[in-house]
């Protein structure tokens, strides 16, 4: 003989008895480690931001400095004429 569960009026529903941990969560929460996702996103943004900062700020400055140093060396090289005798001698 099978017994049917009794329906008690005024009893709370099963859904309301679930704790927040038992209730379905969002997509990020399903992995069980939202801090991991937050740190992955934050780390990716930090990496991307530093790359963009390098390309926009540091790289042009390095190119300018490198160009200046190359032209300075080039000027020094061309300022000495090897065909002339040493003027200091």
N, C-alpha and C positions, 0 to 999 in steps of 0.2 A: 504494500500500500504506500502510495506516494503522498507526501504532505506538501501542500502549497504554502509558500511564505505568507504570513498574515500581513495585511495592509493596515498599518496603524495610522489613524488620522492624526495630523499634527506633527508627525515625525519628520525630521529634516531629511531632505533628499540626499542621496549618496554623493552627488556632486558638491554640495555645500559642506559635506563632512570631510572632503579631501583637503589635505594641507596644501599650501602653495607649492611644496616640493613635488606632490603627486600630480598636480594639474599640468596640462600640456603647456610647454613653453615656446618661446619664439625660436626661429631658426638658429640664431647664435647660441641660445641657451641649450639647444639639443645636444651639443657636443659635450656638455657637462663642464666646460671650462671657458667661460666668457672672457676671463682675464687673458687667456692665451690669444684669443682673437683680437682683443684690444691691443695687446702688445705687438702682435704681428702687424696690424694696421698702422700703429704708431711708429714702429720700426721701419716699415716700408716708406711711410711719409717722410721720416727723418732721412733715410737714405736718398730718396728722390730729391728732397729739398736741398741736401748738401751737394748733390750732383748738379742741380740747377744753379745753386749758388756758385759753384766752381766755374761752371760754363759762363755765367753772366758776369762774375766779378773777378775771380782769380785768373782765369785763362786770358782775358784781354790784357790784364795788367802784366802778366808774365810775357805775353807776346810783345807788348810795348817795351818792357825792360830788355828783353832778349834782342829786339830790333835795335834798340839804342846801343847795347853792348856790341852787337855785330857791326854797326856803323862806326862806332868808336874805334874798334880794332881795325876796320877797313881803312879809316882815315889815317890811323897811325901807320899802317902798312904802306899806303900810297904817299904818305908825306916824305918818305925816305926814297930818294932817287939813287939807285945803286950805280948809275952811270957816272955820277959826279964824285969828285974826290971828297973826303971827309973834311967839312969846314972847320972842325975843331982841331984838326991836326996841325 
